[in-house]
Amino acid sequence: MTDQTDEDKMMERLLIHKNMIGWLIKKLKAEEIECQRTTGNDPNGDILLINPEDEPRVQEMIRKIQQEYNQ
């Protein structure tokens, strides 16, 4: 068994984060919510909602996902 370096651990967390954002974007698009991944370490988040009025729907979707996975 090899010990993971700090860099290995950071890369693993970033990969999980990247995949989770991609998964969420697919779910949003399946619900016909227009969005895209942000770039440049946007301080406003990792996903840009094209229509701000979709925000309440997205927040509810995220709450349901959190409830499902935190049980």
N, C-alpha and C positions, 0 to 999 in steps of 0.2 A: 504494500500500500504506500503510495506516495503522498507526501504532505502537500497540501495546496498552498501556493504562495498568496500573499495579499492580492497580487495582481490577478491571479487565477480566480479568487473569490469575487473580486470586483467585476471581472469579465463575465462570470457566471450570473451575477445579479443583473448586470446590464442586458445580457441576452434574455433572461427571464422577463425583464421589464419590456424589452423590445417586442418579444413575442406576445406578451399580454396586451400591449397597445394595438398591435396588428389584429389580434383576436377581437378586441373590443370594436375596432373600426369595422371589421367584417359584420359584427352583430348590428352595429348602428346602420350600416348600409343595407342590411337585410330588412331593417325597419323603415327603409327609405329616408334615413336621416343623412343629409349630405354633410360630409366631414372630410378632413384630411390630416395627415400627420404633420406636426409642426417641425421646424428645423431651427438650428442656432440656439439651442437651449432656451427656447421661448419661456420667459418667466410666467406666462399665463397658462402654461400647461403643454401637454404632449399632443392634444387633439384640438384642431380648430373646427368649430361648428360653423358651417357656411350660413345657416339661418339661426340667428340668436334665439328666435322664438322656440326652437327645438330644445332649449336648455332644460326646461322642466321635465320633458319626456326622458331626456338622457339621464338626469339626476335620479329619476324614479327607476330607470333600468339599472343603474349602478347600485342603488339601494337594494334592489331585488337580488342582484348578483352577489353582493356582499352578504346578504342574509343567507342565501343558498350555500355559500362556501364557508361561512363562519359558524355553521351549526355543529 
